[in-house]
């Protein structure tokens, strides 16, 4: 079973029910069906909470975040990962941090809607649809 690192945009597709929601649901179902092991960074959880708080009470937000925490392995980030990320010259530093988190935690693949932001990646980077097709 592949360890799939989900970029923040996949989680936000699900939480905000924006374009990409159906594919995000399919990915989460793959995790529920034990066809993929889904991982996210603590940074993704923080970014998701920041966006998801709009229009929700604190109680509702914590309910959403607790539900997400049940679905994923939440990967730690530390100073060594930050320093390693600083050695990679890329256009989106947040995505470099995500990448370093993924490889530091032995993820097999990164799933994102922003493939071009990961052109430096040494592990496969797939769109949600590509990942779903491979996992089925």
Backbone bond lengths (Angstrom), bond angles and torsions (degrees), N, CA, C in turn:
res aa  C-N    CA-C-N  psi(-1)  N-CA   C-N-CA  omega(-1)  CA-C   N-CA-C  phi
1 X - - - 1.441 - - 1.533 108.25 -
2 X 1.319 115.64 130.57 1.459 121.01 -178.34 1.525 111.50 -74.61
3 X 1.341 114.05 140.46 1.464 121.14 170.29 1.521 105.59 -87.99
4 X 1.311 116.17 109.00 1.461 121.81 -176.28 1.524 109.89 -104.63
5 X 1.317 115.36 123.21 1.455 121.22 175.86 1.524 107.94 -90.57
6 X 1.320 116.41 120.31 1.460 120.94 179.97 1.521 109.55 -94.95
7 X 1.323 115.48 125.38 1.451 120.84 175.83 1.531 108.48 -70.32
8 X 1.302 116.22 158.82 1.463 121.94 -176.67 1.523 112.23 -54.52
9 X 1.331 117.38 -36.30 1.464 118.89 -176.18 1.527 112.49 -61.84
10 X 1.305 118.28 -29.00 1.472 121.03 178.54 1.532 109.49 -68.88
11 X 1.320 115.79 -43.38 1.465 119.80 179.28 1.522 110.06 -64.96
12 X 1.329 116.52 -42.36 1.463 120.13 -179.80 1.520 111.87 -66.24
13 X 1.341 117.53 -34.43 1.464 119.81 175.13 1.520 109.80 -56.49
14 X 1.324 115.65 -43.48 1.462 121.24 -178.41 1.531 111.44 -69.95
15 X 1.320 116.41 -51.57 1.467 120.92 -173.58 1.530 112.21 -66.08
16 X 1.316 116.79 -39.16 1.469 120.31 -176.56 1.522 112.47 -94.34
17 X 1.318 116.26 -3.12 1.469 122.86 -178.93 1.529 111.64 52.22
18 X 1.318 115.03 40.95 1.458 120.85 178.89 1.525 109.43 -90.77
19 X 1.335 115.65 -176.83 1.467 119.69 178.30 1.525 108.44 -52.33
20 X 1.301 116.59 132.66 1.453 122.31 -174.93 1.519 112.86 101.16
21 X 1.334 116.83 -3.12 1.461 121.96 -177.44 1.531 111.94 -57.76
22 X 1.326 117.15 -46.14 1.463 120.37 -176.72 1.527 111.17 -62.09
23 X 1.328 116.79 -43.14 1.460 119.98 178.59 1.528 110.59 -65.86
24 X 1.328 117.27 -39.76 1.469 120.36 177.22 1.528 110.08 -60.54
25 X 1.324 116.86 -42.66 1.473 120.74 176.95 1.520 111.08 -60.70
26 X 1.328 116.64 -42.28 1.470 120.61 178.66 1.530 111.01 -62.18
27 X 1.323 116.94 -39.90 1.463 120.90 178.60 1.523 110.19 -65.02
28 X 1.323 117.05 -44.83 1.457 119.79 178.54 1.525 111.24 -62.69
29 X 1.319 116.39 -35.24 1.463 120.22 177.35 1.533 110.79 -65.96
30 X 1.322 117.18 -36.55 1.472 120.27 175.85 1.526 110.18 -59.65
31 X 1.324 116.21 -38.84 1.461 120.03 176.24 1.512 111.64 -65.91
32 X 1.325 116.14 -44.90 1.469 120.94 179.03 1.529 111.40 -61.56
33 X 1.335 116.36 -35.32 1.464 122.03 -178.93 1.533 112.50 -84.89
34 X 1.323 117.24 6.16 1.469 122.88 -178.36 1.523 113.06 57.98
35 X 1.319 115.86 35.83 1.472 120.79 175.75 1.523 110.55 -99.49
36 X 1.324 116.30 -10.48 1.462 122.91 176.24 1.519 107.97 -154.82
37 X 1.311 115.65 147.92 1.455 121.66 175.29 1.521 106.23 -102.38
38 X 1.328 117.80 113.76 1.454 122.97 -170.69 1.523 111.58 -95.79
39 X 1.330 115.18 127.98 1.458 122.28 -178.52 1.522 109.79 -124.82
40 X 1.323 115.44 145.68 1.465 121.79 173.17 1.531 107.47 -139.90
41 X 1.318 115.05 158.16 1.466 119.36 178.13 1.519 110.58 -86.56
42 X 1.319 114.78 159.89 1.454 120.42 173.63 1.530 109.18 -62.01
43 X 1.326 116.93 -31.13 1.464 121.65 176.82 1.526 110.54 -62.25
44 X 1.329 117.33 -42.13 1.469 120.66 177.62 1.518 111.50 -62.59
45 X 1.315 116.47 -38.21 1.460 119.58 179.11 1.533 110.38 -65.50
46 X 1.327 116.36 -41.29 1.467 119.90 178.57 1.523 110.77 -65.11
47 X 1.330 116.82 -45.06 1.468 120.63 179.48 1.527 111.14 -63.89
48 X 1.314 116.26 -38.79 1.467 120.59 178.72 1.528 110.55 -64.65
49 X 1.323 116.81 -44.35 1.466 120.05 178.91 1.521 110.60 -61.02
50 X 1.312 117.01 -39.00 1.463 120.70 -179.52 1.529 111.25 -61.58
51 X 1.335 116.16 -43.89 1.467 120.47 -179.62 1.529 110.77 -75.86
52 X 1.329 117.00 -42.21 1.467 121.77 -173.63 1.524 113.36 -70.81
53 X 1.312 118.59 -16.96 1.468 120.73 -177.22 1.519 112.57 -68.61
54 X 1.324 116.24 -24.02 1.466 119.87 -178.88 1.529 110.10 -63.80
55 X 1.322 115.31 125.69 1.456 120.30 177.52 1.518 114.58 79.54
56 X 1.340 117.31 7.35 1.468 120.87 -179.93 1.523 109.56 -123.73
57 X 1.318 115.35 149.67 1.461 119.45 170.78 1.526 107.88 -75.35
58 X 1.308 115.92 166.68 1.465 120.26 177.36 1.522 110.22 -59.46
59 X 1.318 116.50 -41.06 1.466 120.85 179.13 1.534 111.04 -62.27
60 X 1.315 116.40 -43.40 1.471 120.26 178.50 1.522 111.21 -64.20
61 X 1.341 116.38 -42.86 1.460 120.28 179.53 1.520 110.91 -60.97
62 X 1.314 116.52 -46.01 1.460 119.40 179.95 1.533 111.01 -65.08
63 X 1.301 117.08 -32.77 1.465 120.09 174.95 1.522 111.27 -63.39
64 X 1.322 116.30 -44.99 1.472 121.10 177.96 1.527 110.24 -61.29
65 X 1.324 116.32 -47.47 1.462 120.18 -176.22 1.532 111.64 -67.48
66 X 1.320 117.23 -37.59 1.469 119.73 175.89 1.524 110.89 -64.36
67 X 1.328 116.00 -40.12 1.462 119.48 177.14 1.516 111.91 -61.49
68 X 1.316 117.00 -42.65 1.471 120.81 177.95 1.524 111.26 -64.17
69 X 1.322 115.82 -41.47 1.467 119.74 -179.33 1.525 111.96 -60.89
70 X 1.314 117.02 -25.87 1.472 121.42 177.06 1.531 111.94 -75.40
71 X 1.321 116.82 -24.71 1.471 121.73 -173.97 1.525 113.92 -86.69
72 X 1.328 116.67 -24.42 1.458 120.96 -170.01 1.520 112.25 -125.73
73 X 1.330 114.45 157.91 1.460 119.40 162.14 1.521 105.09 -84.49
74 X 1.305 116.75 123.96 1.460 121.70 -179.64 1.525 107.54 -92.06
75 X 1.332 115.60 116.17 1.459 121.28 -175.12 1.525 111.15 -90.32
76 X 1.313 114.98 137.53 1.459 121.64 179.36 1.530 110.02 -75.62
77 X 1.309 113.69 156.94 1.461 121.41 173.26 1.527 106.55 -129.71
78 X 1.339 115.66 147.05 1.464 118.19 -177.94 1.528 111.04 -143.79
79 X 1.311 114.64 -178.64 1.464 121.58 -176.18 1.527 112.05 -61.85
80 X 1.320 117.69 -38.52 1.473 119.42 -179.34 1.532 110.68 -64.48
81 X 1.322 116.90 -35.83 1.462 119.89 176.82 1.530 110.66 -67.07
82 X 1.313 116.58 -40.18 1.462 120.45 176.87 1.522 110.39 -60.20
83 X 1.320 116.55 -47.02 1.472 120.01 -179.36 1.516 111.41 -63.41
84 X 1.320 117.14 -39.18 1.465 119.85 177.13 1.526 110.79 -65.06
85 X 1.325 116.98 -40.97 1.466 121.26 178.95 1.519 111.08 -60.90
86 X 1.309 116.76 -33.86 1.466 120.87 -179.56 1.526 112.64 -67.83
87 X 1.333 117.66 -12.09 1.469 120.50 178.44 1.526 112.48 -89.61
88 X 1.319 117.41 -6.89 1.465 121.87 -178.11 1.524 109.03 -103.94
89 X 1.308 115.55 122.01 1.460 121.00 -179.88 1.530 108.62 -90.02
90 X 1.311 116.65 107.25 1.464 121.64 -178.88 1.523 108.89 -143.51
91 X 1.320 115.99 163.56 1.458 120.90 -175.73 1.521 113.41 -74.43
92 X 1.319 118.84 -27.08 1.465 121.52 -176.42 1.525 109.47 -123.70
93 X 1.334 116.02 101.23 1.459 120.75 -175.79 1.527 112.14 -62.35
94 X 1.309 117.64 -36.82 1.469 119.99 179.14 1.528 110.34 -59.62
95 X 1.323 117.60 -39.21 1.465 120.13 178.04 1.527 111.79 -69.21
96 X 1.325 117.42 -32.14 1.469 120.11 174.61 1.531 109.33 -63.54
97 X 1.325 116.70 -43.84 1.467 119.63 176.65 1.527 111.24 -59.28
98 X 1.328 116.28 -42.15 1.470 120.49 178.71 1.536 110.01 -61.49
99 X 1.307 116.22 -44.93 1.465 121.88 179.92 1.528 110.81 -59.63
100 X 1.327 116.66 -49.13 1.460 120.39 -179.27 1.522 110.14 -61.50
101 X 1.309 117.31 -39.72 1.466 120.86 176.39 1.527 110.12 -60.69
102 X 1.317 116.47 -44.84 1.471 120.89 -178.92 1.524 111.42 -62.26
103 X 1.324 117.76 -48.79 1.467 118.50 -177.17 1.524 111.63 -72.25
104 X 1.334 117.64 -31.51 1.470 120.89 178.16 1.527 111.74 -66.38
105 X 1.318 115.90 -22.12 1.471 121.17 -178.76 1.523 112.75 -110.59
106 X 1.331 115.58 22.15 1.464 122.70 173.42 1.524 114.45 58.03
107 X 1.317 116.30 38.20 1.464 119.28 174.57 1.527 109.09 -75.90
108 X 1.311 115.74 146.13 1.466 122.08 -177.34 1.514 113.33 -88.78
109 X 1.326 116.26 -24.34 1.458 120.97 -172.66 1.530 109.01 -155.52
110 X 1.323 115.74 150.82 1.465 121.91 172.24 1.519 106.94 -110.93
111 X 1.329 115.88 132.96 1.465 121.73 178.58 1.529 107.38 -111.56
112 X 1.329 115.77 122.55 1.459 121.17 -176.29 1.519 110.41 -155.04
113 X 1.319 115.73 158.51 1.460 119.94 171.21 1.528 110.56 -91.52
114 X 1.327 116.89 -4.54 1.466 121.74 -178.48 1.524 111.37 -113.65
115 X 1.309 116.87 61.11 1.462 121.29 -176.51 1.527 112.12 -55.48
116 X 1.323 117.11 -39.98 1.467 120.21 -176.13 1.531 112.37 -62.13
117 X 1.328 117.83 -22.67 1.462 120.90 178.04 1.527 112.44 -73.57
118 X 1.332 117.27 -10.86 1.465 122.13 -177.03 1.531 111.48 -116.14
119 X 1.315 117.64 32.28 1.466 120.49 -176.72 1.524 112.70 -66.14
120 X 1.298 119.43 -10.82 1.463 125.11 178.95 1.530 112.53 -92.58
121 X 1.324 117.24 -5.75 1.466 122.34 -170.67 1.527 112.64 -66.25
122 X 1.316 114.30 139.65 1.464 121.13 175.89 1.527 111.86 -98.31
123 X 1.320 116.87 -1.82 1.462 121.17 172.76 1.523 107.52 -115.93
124 X 1.330 117.68 158.41 1.469 119.46 -178.87 1.530 111.89 -58.86
125 X 1.320 114.45 142.17 1.457 122.59 175.08 1.522 106.34 -122.49
126 X 1.332 116.43 120.80 1.457 121.83 -173.48 1.523 111.41 -122.35
127 X 1.311 115.35 150.42 1.460 120.09 169.77 1.531 107.19 -72.99
128 X 1.319 117.40 164.09 1.468 118.74 176.62 1.523 112.54 -55.54
129 X 1.328 117.31 -44.88 1.464 120.31 -178.91 1.525 111.57 -63.69
130 X 1.315 117.65 -42.51 1.476 120.86 177.82 1.537 110.56 -60.63
131 X 1.328 116.31 -43.06 1.453 119.89 179.53 1.520 112.07 -63.96
132 X 1.326 115.65 -44.69 1.471 120.77 179.24 1.526 110.29 -59.48
133 X 1.320 116.22 -44.83 1.476 120.41 -178.64 1.528 110.60 -63.93
134 X 1.321 117.45 -40.08 1.466 120.22 179.78 1.518 112.31 -70.32
135 X 1.322 117.28 -34.74 1.456 121.07 -175.63 1.518 114.01 -78.55
136 X 1.321 116.32 -19.67 1.473 118.84 -176.97 1.483 112.63 -81.38
